[in-house]
Amino acid sequence: MNISQTTRILAICAYLGFAAYGMAGSATRADAPNVAADEQLRQRVTAALHSDPYFYDEHVSVSVEKGAVVLRGVVASEWDIRDALRIAGKAAGDKRVIDDLSIEQGGRR
């Protein structure tokens, strides 16, 4: 083998190595969280809770964890919890909604 052949072989190996590295670096795992989709889901549920004229959402926060919607905060009654779950479930579609809400009775709105 002469120097030009060796140089060509090294260049091809380097190219293939970079191509393989680029493919591995850009691949996403199937179970990796989709941050953009989670944020859109969170915004959609938050907007639905806020736009409902009968639900007071001031003390309720929405997050998305592992693809499930989580409602946290304080509401005034069991009825408010049911409303929050109904509204969030409708906005979340087929995503699971987790209730982490507390009832603070006698609270002021």
Residue pairs with C-beta under 8 A, 6 or more apart in sequence:
1 9
33 66
33 67
38 64
38 67
39 64
41 64
41 69
41 92
41 95
42 62
42 63
42 64
42 69
44 91
44 92
45 62
45 69
45 87
45 88
45 91
45 92
46 57
46 62
47 91
48 87
48 88
48 90
48 91
49 55
49 57
49 60
49 62
49 84
49 87
49 88
49 91
50 57
52 83
52 87
54 83
55 80
55 83
55 84
55 87
56 75
56 76
56 80
56 109
57 84
58 109
59 73
59 74
59 75
60 71
60 72
60 73
60 74
60 75
60 84
60 101
61 71
61 72
61 73
62 69
62 70
62 71
62 72
62 88
63 69
63 70
63 72
64 70
64 95
65 98
67 95
67 96
68 95
68 96
68 97
68 98
69 88
69 92
69 95
69 96
69 97
69 98
70 97
70 98
70 100
71 84
71 85
71 88
71 97
71 98
71 99
71 100
71 101
72 100
72 101
73 101
73 102
74 101
74 102
74 103
74 104
74 107
75 81
75 84
75 101
75 102
75 103
75 104
76 103
76 104
76 105
76 107
76 109
77 103
77 105
78 103
80 101
80 103
81 99
81 101
81 103
84 99
84 101
85 97
85 99
88 97
89 97
